[in-house]
């Protein structure tokens, strides 16, 4: 059994086909104009998903680049600031060396102390340096408040230890741990610290920084120390003081008393060598203890300033202040140079990180382009095909509109 399609139904079907081809042609033209193959997820769900993942990764990478730039600015400022501090301390060191000039009188030494006070003030200003956003670069994790405060007892740290980070995923420091940089040098010579204890009013004795003669022989632990107590100007006894405060003759009662010669190296303590110079008095005490990471840039200067400003200071006190001052200045210089080097290393690392992040952004852009963008040659070919199909459908519809009743009957 055969059926004939009514003429109205055939015209409707032809019109629907024509409209479908017209829509397809219009979409092809829009894609060619926009240059995009995928404008919405329904165009190609898999490609849209790939493009979205690439877009998210690209956005994250661009955020990291902004954080990197902020970190680079902060580390550059910190590096140059510490460079300025190092220059000031080197100048202070020359001043302290000059304080040993034998022709200087009390007024001359007071003038040197004033010069060191000026250096101290400049160092405090540098330690409280801010960036363009008024964040203190040496404030650690408290960059909003002044990190270093000058009190009656000396400069104290008012920030929070460790550096603030610009990213949870990458090491992008926005500040430095100012406490470690400015107040955290190793005391003494870096391994042990020599210091005068109770000295008589007319004593001219002073103790040098010393050096390590045998690292493997060092015995002192945290909280322990040695005390050298003079019984007269030519003999002293050595006592070892434990962490709990108890003491005992070193190495024993029979061997703890030793002869003293001014300037002669003392090597009786294991792994250490140092000298005491000048003429001690009975009761003078000198101590030796392990180094600790608590030497302040400001304290190193304050101790020298105090003695140079004291018009009644004797030769022993002046020699001690100069030698201990040079030792301490060398230690804080070494610490600042190390922290400055770390900032430089961070800047170098940021350069490499930025290059890798730029590469990731480019890769994500390629992924997005492949997922969303048109292949121009393919798009032009597709448009040409759709135009041909549309023209054929249009011609077919127009021809159908001209058919007579007899044409329909014959079909």
GUDRENRO-141344 format. One record per residue: residue in one letter; x, z, y of N, C-alpha, C in turn. Coordinates in steps of 0.05 Angstrom, whole numbers, padded with zeros to 5 digits, always signed. Each point is the difference from the previous one (the first is absolute). Layout:
<nodes>
aXZYXZYXZY
...
</nodes>
This chain:
<nodes>
x+00017+00000-00024-00017+00000+00024+00018+00000+00024
x-00007-00017+00019+00017-00002+00024-00016+00010+00024
x+00016+00008+00020-00012+00010+00024+00011-00014+00024
x-00016-00004+00020+00009-00012+00025+00002+00022+00021
x+00021+00000+00015+00004+00019+00022-00014-00009+00024
x-00016+00017+00011-00015-00007+00024+00019-00007+00023
x-00008-00018+00016+00017-00010+00022+00007+00023+00019
x-00018+00018+00006+00006+00022+00018+00021+00018-00011
x-00002+00005-00027+00019+00018-00013+00028-00013+00000
x+00001-00026-00003+00025-00014+00000+00013+00001+00027
x-00017-00003+00021+00011+00002+00027+00011+00028+00006
x-00015+00020-00010+00008+00028+00004+00027+00006-00014
x+00002-00010-00024+00025+00004-00015+00023-00013+00013
x-00004-00025+00010+00021-00015+00014+00008+00014+00026
x-00021+00012+00014+00006+00014+00025+00016+00025-00006
x-00007+00014-00021+00015+00025-00007+00029-00007-00006
x+00004-00021-00015+00027-00009-00007+00016-00008+00025
x-00014-00013+00018+00013-00009+00025+00008+00025+00016
x-00018+00019+00002+00007+00025+00015+00023+00015-00013
x+00000+00000-00026+00022+00014-00014+00027-00013+00006
x+00000-00027-00001+00025-00014+00006+00008+00003+00029
x-00020+00001+00018+00005+00004+00028+00013+00028+00005
x-00011+00020-00013+00011+00027+00002+00029+00001-00010
x+00004-00013-00023+00027+00000-00012+00020-00014+00019
x-00009-00022+00012+00017-00015+00019+00006+00018+00024
x-00021+00013+00010+00004+00017+00024+00020+00023-00006
x-00002+00012-00023+00019+00021-00008+00028-00010-00002
x+00003-00024-00011+00026-00012-00003+00012-00005+00028
x-00017-00010+00018+00010-00004+00028+00009+00026+00013
x-00017+00022-00004+00007+00026+00012+00026+00011-00012
x+00004-00004-00026+00025+00009-00012+00024-00015+00011
x-00004-00025+00005+00022-00016+00010+00007+00008+00029
x-00021+00006+00016+00004+00008+00027+00013+00028+00002
x-00009+00019-00017+00010+00027+00000+00027+00003-00014
x+00005-00019-00018+00024+00002-00016-00001+00021-00022
x-00023+00011-00005-00003+00021-00020-00017-00009-00023
x+00010+00007-00024-00016-00007-00024-00019+00022-00007
x+00007+00025+00006-00017+00023-00006-00006+00015+00026
x-00025+00000+00008-00009+00014+00023-00014+00026-00007
x-00012+00001-00023-00014+00023-00010+00004+00003-00030
x-00003+00024-00010+00006+00005-00029-00015-00019-00019
x-00024-00008+00007-00015-00017-00018+00012-00028-00003
x+00017-00008+00020+00013-00026-00002+00018-00002-00025
x+00015+00022-00005+00018+00002-00023+00007+00029-00004
x-00015+00015-00016+00004+00029-00002+00028+00008-00008
x+00013-00015-00018+00027+00007-00009+00020-00004+00023
x-00002-00022+00013+00018-00006+00023-00005+00020+00023
x-00025+00007+00004-00006+00019+00022+00012+00027-00006
x+00000+00008-00026+00012+00026-00008+00030-00001+00004
x+00013-00022-00007+00029-00002+00004+00007+00001+00030
x-00016-00014+00016+00005+00000+00029-00004+00028+00012
x-00020+00015-00010-00005+00026+00011+00023+00019-00007
x+00010-00001-00025+00023+00017-00007+00024-00007+00017
x+00005-00025+00005+00022-00008+00016-00003+00009+00029
x-00026-00001+00010-00005+00009+00027+00005+00030+00003
x-00009+00016-00019+00005+00029+00000+00030+00006+00000
x+00015-00014-00017+00029+00004-00002+00013-00008+00026
x-00009-00021+00012+00012-00010+00025-00005+00020+00023
x-00025+00011+00001-00006+00020+00020+00017+00025-00003
x+00004+00009-00025+00017+00023-00005+00029-00006+00009
x+00010-00024-00006+00027-00007+00007+00004-00002+00030
x-00021-00010+00014+00002-00002+00029+00000+00028+00013
x-00015+00019-00013+00000+00028+00009+00027+00012-00004
x+00013-00006-00023+00027+00010-00005+00020-00011+00021
x-00003-00025+00008+00017-00011+00020-00002+00015+00027
x-00025+00007+00007-00003+00016+00024+00013+00027-00002
x-00003+00013-00023+00013+00026-00005+00031-00003+00000
x+00009-00022-00011+00029-00005+00000+00011-00003+00028
x-00015-00014+00017+00009-00003+00027+00001+00026+00015
x-00020+00017-00005+00000+00027+00012+00023+00017-00010
x+00006-00003-00026+00023+00015-00012+00026-00011+00011
x+00002-00026+00003+00025-00012+00011+00004+00010+00029
x-00021+00001+00016+00003+00010+00027+00009+00029+00001
x-00012+00016-00017+00007+00029-00001+00029+00004-00010
x+00008-00014-00021+00027+00003-00011+00021-00011+00019
x-00006-00021+00014+00018-00011+00020+00005+00020+00023
x-00022+00012+00008+00002+00021+00022+00015+00024-00010
x-00005+00009-00025+00014+00023-00011+00030-00006-00003
x+00006-00024-00010+00028-00008-00004+00015-00001+00027
x-00012-00011+00020+00014-00001+00026+00002+00027+00013
x-00021+00017-00004+00001+00027+00011+00022+00017-00013
x+00003-00002-00026+00021+00015-00013+00028-00011+00007
x+00001-00027+00006+00025-00011+00010+00007+00012+00026
x-00019+00004+00018+00005+00013+00026+00009+00029-00004
x-00012+00014-00019+00007+00028-00006+00029+00002-00010
x+00007-00019-00017+00027-00001-00011+00021-00003+00022
x-00006-00018+00019+00018-00004+00023+00003+00026+00016
x-00022+00014+00005+00001+00025+00015+00016+00021-00015
x-00003+00002-00026+00015+00020-00016+00029-00007-00001
x+00007-00026-00001+00028-00007+00000+00013+00008+00027
x-00015-00003+00022+00009+00009+00026+00003+00030+00000
x-00019+00014-00012+00002+00030-00001+00024+00008-00016
x+00006-00014-00021+00023+00006-00017+00026-00002+00017
x+00002-00020+00016+00023-00003+00017+00002+00023+00020
x-00023+00009+00009+00000+00022+00019+00010+00026-00014
x-00009+00004-00025+00009+00024-00015+00030-00001-00006
x+00009-00024-00007+00029-00003-00004+00016+00007+00026
x-00011-00009+00022+00013+00005+00026+00000+00030+00007
x-00020+00015-00012-00001+00028+00007+00024+00016-00011
x+00015-00013-00018+00024+00013-00010+00024-00002+00018
x-00003-00013+00023+00022-00003+00019+00008+00028+00010
x+00025+00007-00004+00010+00026+00007+00000+00007+00029
x-00001-00021+00017+00001+00005+00029-00028+00006+00012
x-00021-00004-00016-00027+00005+00011-00004+00030+00004
x-00013+00006+00022-00008+00028+00005-00030+00003-00005
x-00010+00024+00006-00028+00005-00006-00019-00018+00015
x+00007-00007+00025-00017-00018+00016+00000-00028-00012
x+00023-00009-00010+00001-00026-00013-00017-00001-00025
x+00002+00022-00015-00017+00001-00025-00029+00002+00006
x-00007+00013+00022-00028+00001+00008-00010-00028+00007
x+00017-00015+00013-00008-00028+00007-00004-00016-00025
x+00017+00004-00020-00004-00014-00026-00026+00008-00013
x-00006+00026+00002-00025+00009-00012-00024-00013+00014
x+00001-00004+00026-00022-00013+00014-00003-00029-00009
x+00023-00013-00005-00001-00027-00009-00013-00001-00028
x+00006+00019-00017-00012+00001-00027-00030+00006+00002
x-00008+00017+00020-00028+00006+00004-00016-00026+00007
x+00013-00017+00016-00013-00025+00008-00003-00018-00025
x+00020-00001-00017-00002-00015-00024-00022+00011-00018
x-00002+00026-00002-00021+00013-00016-00027-00008+00010
x-00004+00000+00027-00026-00008+00011-00007-00029-00006
x+00020-00017+00001-00005-00029-00006-00007-00003-00030
x+00013+00015-00017-00006-00001-00028-00028+00010-00006
x-00009+00020+00013-00027+00010-00003-00020-00020+00009
x+00006-00014+00021-00018-00022+00010-00002-00022-00021
x+00023-00008-00011+00000-00021-00021-00015+00009-00025
x+00003+00025-00007-00013+00011-00024-00031-00001+00003
x-00009+00000+00025-00029+00000+00006-00009-00028+00010
x+00014-00021-00009-00006-00027+00008-00028-00008-00011
x-00015-00015+00016-00026-00011-00008+00001-00030-00001
x-00018-00012-00015-00003-00029+00000-00021-00008+00021
x-00007-00025+00000-00019-00010+00021-00028+00013-00003
x-00005+00011-00023-00026+00013-00004+00001+00030+00004
x+00022+00009+00012+00004+00029+00005+00001+00016-00026
x+00010-00012-00022+00004+00014-00025+00030+00008-00001
x+00005+00025-00008+00027+00010-00001+00013-00010-00026
x+00021-00017+00003+00011-00013-00024+00015+00019-00018
x+00007+00024+00011+00014+00020-00017-00018+00023-00007
x-00026-00004+00003-00020+00021-00006-00008+00002-00029
x+00011-00017-00017-00008+00001-00028-00030-00007-00003
x-00015+00016-00014-00028-00005-00004-00018+00013+00021
x+00013+00008+00022-00016+00011+00023+00010-00014+00025
x-00005-00027+00000+00011-00016+00022-00014+00004+00027
x-00022+00015+00000-00016+00003+00024+00010+00024+00017
x+00018+00017-00010+00008+00023+00016+00030+00000+00003
x+00009+00013+00021+00029+00001+00006+00015+00013-00023
x+00019-00014-00013+00012+00011-00024+00022+00021+00005
x+00014-00001+00022+00021+00019+00005-00005+00016+00025
x+00000+00026-00003-00006+00018+00022+00024+00019+00004
x+00008+00002+00025+00023+00016+00007-00010+00029+00006
x+00009+00018-00017-00009+00028+00002+00025+00018+00007
x-00006+00025+00004+00022+00019+00006+00020+00001-00023
x-00010-00004-00024+00018+00002-00023+00012-00027-00008
x-00005-00021+00016+00011-00026-00006-00023-00020-00004
x+00007-00025-00006-00019-00021-00004-00013+00002-00028
x-00026+00000-00001-00014+00002-00026-00017-00025-00004
x-00005-00006-00026-00016-00024-00007-00029+00007-00001
x-00016-00015+00015-00029+00005+00002-00016-00022-00014
x+00014-00018-00014-00014-00021-00014-00006+00007-00028
x-00004-00020-00017-00005+00004-00029+00020-00016-00015
x+00013+00012-00020+00021-00014-00015-00010-00025-00013
x+00018-00018-00007-00005-00026-00012-00010-00020+00022
x+00002-00025-00007-00008-00021+00019-00029-00009-00005
x-00013-00008+00022-00027-00012-00002+00002-00028-00010
x-00018-00009-00017+00001-00027-00012-00022-00017+00010
x+00006-00026+00003-00021-00019+00009-00015-00013-00022
x+00006+00007-00025-00014-00011-00023+00000+00020-00023
x-00021+00000-00016-00001+00017-00023+00015-00012-00024
x+00003-00027+00001+00012-00014-00022+00029-00006+00003
x+00009-00003+00025+00028-00007+00005+00013+00021+00019
x+00027+00002-00002+00014+00018+00017+00005-00013+00027
x-00018+00006+00019+00001-00011+00027+00000+00023+00020
x+00023+00013+00004+00001+00023+00018-00006-00007+00029
x-00017+00017+00012-00007-00003+00028+00014+00021+00017
x+00010+00021-00014+00016+00021+00013+00022+00009-00018
x+00018+00016+00010+00022+00011-00017-00004+00030-00001
x+00012+00012-00021+00000+00029-00003+00021+00011+00020
x-00009+00008+00023+00018+00009+00021+00015+00025-00007
x-00012+00017-00016+00013+00025-00008+00025-00007-00016
x-00002-00019-00018+00024-00008-00016+00021-00014+00017
x-00009-00015+00020+00019-00015+00017+00015+00018+00019
x-00015+00018+00013+00012+00015+00023+00007+00029-00007
x-00013+00011-00021+00005+00028-00007+00009+00003-00028
x+00006-00021-00014+00005+00002-00029+00027-00009-00009
x+00021+00001+00017+00027-00006-00009+00011+00022-00018
x+00019-00007-00016+00012+00021-00018+00019+00017+00017
x-00002+00026-00004+00017+00018+00015+00028+00000-00010
x+00018+00012+00016+00028+00002-00008+00013-00028-00003
x+00016-00003-00021+00013-00026-00004-00017-00018-00019
x-00024+00009-00006-00017-00015-00018-00001+00011-00028
x+00020+00016-00007+00000+00013-00027-00001+00030+00003
x+00017+00010+00017-00001+00029+00006+00004+00005+00030
x-00009+00023+00009+00001+00007+00028+00017+00025+00004
x+00020-00003+00018+00016+00024+00007-00010+00009+00028
x+00001+00027+00004-00010+00011+00025+00012+00027+00005
x+00004+00007+00026+00010+00027+00006-00023+00019-00003
x+00006+00025-00009-00021+00021-00001+00005+00019+00023
x+00005+00025-00006+00005+00019+00021+00030-00001+00007
x+00006-00007+00025+00027-00001+00010+00005+00021+00022
x+00023+00011+00000+00007+00020+00020+00002-00013+00028
x-00003+00016+00021+00000-00010+00027+00026-00014+00007
x+00022+00009-00010+00026-00012+00007+00010-00019-00021
x-00016-00006-00020+00009-00018-00022+00002-00028+00011
x+00021-00014-00009+00003-00028+00007-00003-00018-00025
x-00009+00011-00021-00002-00015-00025-00024-00019-00001
x+00003-00022-00013-00022-00019-00003+00005-00015-00027
x-00022-00011-00011+00001-00012-00026-00007-00030+00002
x+00015-00017-00015-00005-00028+00001-00022-00009-00019
x-00008-00025+00002-00022-00011-00016+00006-00001-00030
x+00026-00004-00007+00007-00001-00028-00007-00026-00013
x+00008-00002-00025-00006-00024-00016-00002+00007-00029
x-00011-00018-00016-00002+00004-00029+00026-00009-00013
x+00012+00018-00015+00025-00007-00013-00005-00009-00029
x-00021+00010-00012-00007-00007-00028-00030+00003-00004
x-00015-00022+00002-00029+00002-00002-00010+00014-00025
x+00013-00005-00022-00009+00011-00026+00004+00030-00002
x+00017+00011+00018+00006+00029-00001-00018+00017+00017
x-00016-00013+00017-00018+00015+00018-00019+00017-00016
x-00004+00025+00009-00016+00019-00015-00025+00010+00015
x+00001+00000+00027-00021+00013+00015-00027-00014-00004
x-00021+00016-00005-00027-00011-00002-00016+00008+00025
x-00024-00009+00001-00017+00006+00023-00003+00030+00004
x+00003+00008+00025-00002+00029+00006+00025+00016-00004
x+00020-00011-00013+00025+00014-00005+00020-00005+00023
x+00021+00016+00002+00020-00003+00021+00025+00016-00007
x+00021-00006+00015+00025+00015-00001+00003+00013+00027
x+00012+00024+00001+00007+00013+00025+00029+00007+00000
x+00015-00007+00021+00028+00006+00003+00002+00022+00021
x+00007+00024-00007+00001+00023+00018+00029+00008+00005
x+00008+00001+00025+00028+00007+00006+00003+00031+00002
x+00019+00010-00014+00006+00029+00002+00020+00005+00022
x+00016-00021+00007+00018+00001+00023+00006-00029+00007
x+00020-00005+00017+00005-00027+00009+00015-00017-00021
x+00008+00012-00022+00015-00015-00020-00011+00000-00028
x-00022+00014-00005-00013+00000-00027-00030-00001+00002
x-00012-00011-00021-00029-00001-00001-00008+00002-00029
x-00025+00008-00004-00012+00001-00027-00023-00020-00003
x-00003-00010-00024-00022-00020-00005-00022+00014-00016
x-00024-00004+00009-00024+00011-00014-00019-00022-00006
x-00011+00000-00023-00021-00020-00007-00027+00014+00002
x-00018-00012+00015-00027+00011+00004-00020-00017-00015
x-00015+00013-00017-00020-00014-00017-00025-00005+00017
x-00018-00017-00012-00025-00007+00014-00017+00024+00005
x+00002+00021-00017-00017+00023+00004+00013+00020+00019
x+00023-00007+00012+00012+00018+00020+00022+00018-00012
x+00002+00002-00026+00021+00017-00012+00027-00014+00004
x+00021+00016+00001+00027-00011+00005+00020+00012-00019
x+00022-00015-00004+00022+00009-00018+00026-00013+00009
x+00022+00014-00004+00026-00012+00007+00005-00026-00015
x+00013-00019+00014+00005-00026-00014+00030-00005+00000
x+00012-00008-00023-00014-00004-00025-00005+00026-00015
x+00016+00021+00008-00005+00026-00011+00013+00020+00019
x-00003+00026-00005+00010+00020+00018+00030-00002+00005
x+00015-00008-00021+00029-00001+00002+00009-00025+00016
x-00015-00021-00002+00009-00025+00013-00015-00008+00025
x-00016+00018+00011-00016-00007+00023+00015+00002+00027
x+00022+00016+00001+00015+00003+00025+00022-00021+00001
x+00001-00014+00023+00019-00021+00003+00014+00001+00027
x+00024-00012+00001+00015-00001+00025-00010-00022+00018
x+00001+00004+00026-00010-00019+00020+00023-00011+00016
x+00000-00027+00002+00019-00014+00018-00016-00019+00017
x+00002+00003+00026-00016-00017+00019+00004-00030-00005
x-00022-00014-00003+00001-00029-00004+00007-00009-00028
x+00006+00018-00018+00007-00008-00027-00025-00004-00017
x-00001-00021-00015-00024-00006-00017-00006+00022-00019
x-00025+00009-00001-00009+00020-00019-00013-00015-00023
x+00012+00002-00024-00010-00015-00023-00009+00019-00023
x-00004+00025+00007-00007+00020-00021-00028-00004-00010
x-00018-00012+00016-00027-00004-00008-00003-00026-00016
x-00013+00000-00022-00001-00023-00018-00011-00025+00013
x+00016-00022-00001-00010-00026+00010+00002-00003+00030
x+00009+00020+00015+00000-00001+00029+00027+00004+00012
x+00004-00011+00023+00024+00004+00016-00007+00002+00029
x+00009+00021+00014-00005+00003+00028+00021+00018+00012
x+00001+00001+00026+00020+00016+00014-00013+00018+00021
x+00012+00023+00003-00007+00018+00022+00024+00001+00018
x-00004-00003+00026+00022+00001+00019-00004+00022+00021
x+00022+00007+00013-00001+00021+00021+00007+00027-00012
x-00004+00020+00017+00006+00028-00008-00025+00016-00004
x-00007+00006-00025-00024+00016-00005+00004+00030+00005
x-00022+00013+00002+00000+00030+00003-00011+00012-00026
x+00007+00025-00004-00012+00014-00023-00030+00000+00003
x-00014-00008-00022-00029-00001+00001-00012-00027+00005
x+00017-00020+00008-00009-00027+00004-00010-00011-00027
x-00023-00015+00001-00012-00011-00024-00005-00030+00004
x+00007-00016-00020-00007-00028+00000-00015-00006-00026
x-00019-00018+00001-00017-00005-00023+00002-00030-00009
x-00005-00004-00025-00002-00027-00011-00025-00002-00018
x-00017-00019+00005-00025-00003-00015-00006-00029-00004
x-00018-00007-00019-00007-00028-00005-00014-00012+00024
x+00005-00026+00004-00014-00014+00021-00030-00002-00005
x-00015-00001+00021-00029-00003-00001-00008-00023+00019
x-00023-00011-00005-00010-00023+00017-00017+00011+00023
x+00012+00015+00018-00015+00011+00022+00015+00001+00026
x+00021-00017+00002+00016-00001+00024-00014-00017+00021
x-00006+00011+00023-00014-00013+00021+00019-00013+00020
x-00007-00024+00009+00015-00013+00022+00003+00019+00024
x-00022+00013+00006-00001+00017+00024+00015+00026-00004
x-00002+00012-00024+00015+00024-00005+00030-00005+00001
x+00009-00023-00010+00028-00007+00000+00011+00001+00028
x-00016-00011+00019+00009+00001+00028-00004+00027+00013
x-00022+00014-00007-00005+00026+00012+00022+00020-00004
x+00011+00000-00025+00021+00019-00006+00025-00005+00017
x+00007-00025+00004+00023-00006+00017-00006+00006+00029
x-00023-00008+00009-00008+00006+00028+00001+00029+00006
x-00009+00017-00019-00001+00029+00004+00028+00011+00005
x+00019-00009-00017+00027+00011+00003+00014-00011+00025
x-00003-00026+00005+00012-00012+00024-00011+00012+00026
x-00024+00009-00001-00013+00012+00024+00008+00029+00004
x+00011+00012-00021+00008+00029+00001+00028+00002+00012
x+00001+00010+00025+00025+00002+00014+00019+00021-00012
x-00011+00017-00017+00016+00021-00012+00010-00007-00028
x-00007-00025-00010+00007-00008-00027+00030-00001-00003
x+00010+00012-00022+00029-00001-00005+00009-00025-00014
x+00026-00002-00004+00011-00024-00012-00010-00005-00028
x-00003+00022-00016-00010-00004-00027-00029-00010+00000
x-00017+00010+00017-00028-00009+00001-00001-00029+00009
x+00017-00007+00020+00001-00028+00010+00009-00019-00022
x+00021+00008-00014+00010-00017-00022-00021-00003-00022
x-00013+00022-00006-00021-00001-00021-00023-00018+00009
x-00008+00003+00025-00023-00016+00010+00008-00030-00001
x+00024-00006+00009+00008-00029+00000+00002-00011-00028
x+00013+00014-00018+00003-00011-00027-00026-00001-00015
x-00016+00021+00001-00026+00000-00013-00018-00021+00013
x+00002-00002+00027-00016-00020+00014+00006-00028-00009
x+00026-00006-00003+00007-00027-00009-00009-00005-00028
x+00003+00020-00017-00010-00002-00028-00030-00006+00000
x-00015+00016+00016-00029-00003+00000-00009-00027+00012
x+00014-00008+00021-00007-00026+00013+00005-00022-00020
x+00022+00001-00015+00005-00020-00020-00022-00001-00021
x-00010+00023-00008-00021+00001-00020-00026-00012+00010
x-00008+00007+00025-00025-00011+00011+00003-00030+00005
x+00024-00008+00008+00005-00029+00004-00004-00015-00026
x+00012+00011-00022-00003-00012-00026-00029-00002-00009
x-00015+00021+00006-00028+00001-00008-00016-00021+00015
x+00004-00001+00027-00014-00020+00016+00007-00028-00008
x+00026-00005-00006+00008-00026-00008-00013-00008-00027
x-00003+00019-00018-00013-00005-00025-00030-00007+00005
x-00013+00016+00017-00028-00006+00006-00004-00027+00014
x+00019-00006+00017-00001-00026+00014+00004-00022-00020
x+00018+00004-00019+00005-00021-00020-00025-00004-00017
x-00015+00022-00006-00025-00003-00015-00020-00016+00016
x-00001+00004+00026-00019-00016+00017+00008-00029-00002
x+00027-00006+00001+00009-00027-00002-00007-00012-00027
x+00003+00015-00021-00008-00009-00027-00029-00006-00001
x-00017+00017+00013-00029-00005+00000-00006-00027+00015
x+00014-00005+00022-00004-00025+00014+00007-00024-00017
x+00022+00002-00014+00008-00022-00018-00020-00004-00022
x-00010+00023-00011-00020-00002-00021-00026-00012+00010
x-00007+00006+00025-00024-00011+00012+00002-00030+00003
x+00024-00010+00006+00003-00029+00003-00005-00014-00027
x+00010+00011-00022-00005-00011-00026-00029+00002-00008
x-00012+00023+00006-00028+00005-00006-00018-00019+00015
x+00007-00005+00025-00016-00018+00016+00001-00028-00011
x+00024-00009-00008+00002-00026-00012-00016-00003-00025
x+00000+00021-00017-00016-00001-00025-00029+00000+00006
x-00008+00016+00020-00029+00001+00007-00009-00027+00012
x+00016-00012+00016-00007-00027+00010-00004-00020-00022
x+00018+00002-00021-00003-00018-00023-00026+00005-00015
x-00008+00026-00002-00025+00007-00014-00024-00011+00016
x+00002+00002+00027-00022-00011+00016-00002-00030-00003
x+00022-00014-00001+00000-00029-00004-00011-00007-00027
x+00007+00016-00020-00010-00006-00027-00031+00004-00001
x-00010+00021+00013-00029+00005+00000-00014-00022+00016
x+00013-00010+00021-00012-00022+00015-00002-00025-00017
x+00020-00005-00017-00001-00023-00018-00023+00003-00020
x-00002+00025-00011-00022+00005-00019-00027-00005+00013
x-00004+00010+00024-00025-00004+00014-00005-00029+00005
x+00021-00014+00008-00003-00029+00007-00008-00016-00025
x+00013+00007-00023-00007-00015-00024-00028+00006-00009
x-00009+00025+00005-00027+00008-00009-00021-00011+00018
x+00005-00001+00026-00021-00006+00020+00002-00027+00013
x+00024-00010+00003+00004-00025+00016-00005-00025-00016
x-00007-00021+00014-00005-00026-00013+00026-00015-00006
x-00002-00016-00022+00020-00020-00004-00010-00025+00016
x+00014-00007+00021-00011-00019+00019-00006-00027-00014
x+00019-00010-00016-00004-00026-00013-00024+00001-00019
x-00002+00022-00015-00023+00004-00018-00026+00001+00015
x+00001+00015+00024-00024+00003+00016-00010-00027+00011
x+00019-00016+00009-00007-00027+00011-00012-00017-00021
x+00012+00000-00024-00010-00015-00022-00028+00009-00008
x-00004+00027-00001-00026+00011-00007-00021-00008+00021
x+00008+00000+00026-00019-00007+00021-00008-00030-00003
x+00020-00016-00006-00006-00029-00003-00019-00005-00023
x+00004+00014-00022-00018-00003-00023-00028+00009+00007
x-00002+00023+00014-00026+00010+00007-00014-00018+00020
x+00015-00012+00017-00012-00019+00019-00012-00025-00015
x+00015-00009-00020-00009-00023-00016-00025+00007-00015
x+00000+00024-00012-00023+00009-00015-00024+00003+00018
x+00005+00011+00024-00022+00005+00019-00011-00027+00009
x+00017-00019+00006-00009-00026+00009-00017-00014-00022
x+00010+00003-00025-00016-00012-00022-00027+00013-00002
x-00001+00027+00002-00026+00014-00002-00018-00007+00023
x+00012-00003+00024-00016-00008+00024-00012-00028-00004
x+00017-00019-00011-00009-00027-00004-00023-00001-00021
x+00004+00017-00021-00020+00001-00021-00026+00010+00011
x+00001+00020+00017-00025+00011+00011-00013-00020+00018
x+00016-00014+00016-00011-00020+00018-00013-00023-00015
x+00013-00008-00022-00011-00022-00017-00026+00008-00012
x-00002+00025-00009-00025+00010-00012-00022+00000+00020
x+00006+00006+00025-00021+00001+00021-00012-00028+00005
x+00015-00022-00007-00009-00027+00005-00016-00012-00023
x-00001+00013-00023-00013-00011-00024-00030-00002+00004
x-00012-00021-00010-00029-00004+00002-00013+00012-00025
x-00027-00001+00001-00016+00010-00023+00007-00015-00025
x+00004-00027+00002+00006-00016-00023+00028+00006-00011
x+00019+00008+00019+00027+00007-00010-00002+00026-00017
x-00016+00019+00010-00003+00025-00016-00013-00005-00027
x-00021-00019+00001-00014-00006-00025+00018-00013-00020
x+00020-00015+00010+00019-00014-00018+00021+00017-00011
x+00002+00024+00010+00022+00017-00009-00009+00016-00025
</nodes>
